[in-house]
Amino acid sequence: MSVSRMPYGLAQRLRRVHLRLSGNLDRAEPLPPPAGLQAWLLPAADLVMVLLYSRSRAGSLRSVRVTLATISLSATVFTVAAGASAALLLHSLSPLNALLLLGALLAAALAVASGILAAYGILQRATIRRTAAGQWPPPARGPRAS
């Protein structure tokens, strides 16, 4: 049975699952503006995407959703690179080895870069969910009443 011959409900559900996994769902809706930590991470996350040669047509992550695959991959790279950096650092210090120390620093830089991208993507998804639930903008924090 081809997709064109599937019952309408099933084909529609499969299409929405595909769009949700690819990050293309509701692209026409504008993203909420980044605020707080997300706004602070935006330039660094944009730089990481440029260095990975994965820049979107829009030019910035401000107007593009970070896909679930990108978040998962960057979180995995963060974990592996942080572990490799720690291991290389420990091995480079027993008899001081400059080459292993350089490898540890490069792995640490990779871990920081991928951690920034994963954190931005997670914060962006959380903001989108809050917006969809009608909790945007966040409640204003005024002075506390004593």
N, C-alpha and C positions, 0 to 999 in steps of 0.2 A: 504494500500500500504506500503510495507516494504521499508527500506532504500535501499536494494539491487535492488529493482525494480523501484526506482524513476528515473526520467530522470537525465542524467549525470549532467547537469547544476545545478539543484536544490540540488542534493545530495552533489555536490562539494561545493556549497555555504553554506549549513548547516554544513558541516564538517569544513569549514574555520571559521564560526561563533563560533562553539564549541571550536576549537583550540584557537581562539583569546580570548574567555572568560576564558578559562582554563589557559591561559598563555603559552601554548605549541606551539604557532605559530612560525615558523622559528627558532626552537631551535638550528638548526645546525649553524646558523649565530652567530659569536662571538659578545658579548656585547661590546659596547665601554667602554674603561676604565673609572672608576669614576674619576671625577676631581672636584676641588673646594669644595663646601659644601658637595657634594655627597661623596667624598673621606673621608671627615672629619666625616661624619655620619656612614660610613660603619662599623667600629668596634662596635659601639653602636647598630646598627641595627642587626648585626650578634649575639651579645649578647642577644638581645631581642628575636630573633628567637630560640636561644638555650634554654632560660628560658621558652619559650612557648612550648618546645619540638616539634618544627616544623622545625628543621634543614633539609636542603635538602641533597641529596646524594652527591652533589658537595662539601658541607661543608661550603660554603660562598655565600653570596648574590652577590659577585663580578662576579660570572659566571652564576647566576640563575636570571631569571626575577621574580620580585615580581608581583603576580597576582592581578587582579583588586579586587577580593574578599578580599584579605589580606589588600589592601590599604583601601577599604571601611570599613572593620571591625575595623581596627586600628584607622581610623579617627573617627568612631562612639564611640569607647571606649575612645578616647582622649576627645571628647566632654562631654560624660557622667561622666568620672572620674574627669575632671577639674571642672565641676559643683558640683559634690559631694564633692570634696575637699574644694571648696570655702564655701559650705553650712556647712560642718562639722567644718571648721575653725572658721566660725562666731559663731556657736553654742558652740564651746569649749572655747571661750574666755570670754563670759559673766560671768558665774561663772567658773573659770579655771577648766577644766575637762581634765585630762591627757589621758584618754581612747579615747575621741573624738578627741583630738589633734593627737594621734597616728594614728587613722583612717584617719584623714585629710592628714597626711604625707604619709601614704601608698597609698591613692587615688592620691595624687600629683605625687608620684613616678610612679604609673601606667599610669597616664596621660602623663608624660614626655616620658616614654618608648614607649607608643603607638604613640605619636606624632612624635618621631624620626623615627619609622618604616614607618609611613604614609608619612612623608617628604622624606625619602629615596626612597620609591616606586614612589612617584610623580616625583622626580628629575630623577629617572632612566627612567621612561616612557618619560619624556621630552627629555632626551638625546637620547633615541632610535628614537623618532620622528625626532629630528634634524639630526640624522645620516641617516635616511631613506630619508629625504628631500635633502640630499647632503650638509648639512651645518656643517659637522663634518670634521675636527676639527674646533673649533671656531676660528674666525679670530684673529690673533695675535695682541696684543695691543702694539704698539710701542710708542716712545715718541711723544707727541703732537707737531704739528708744530704751532708755534706762529704767 
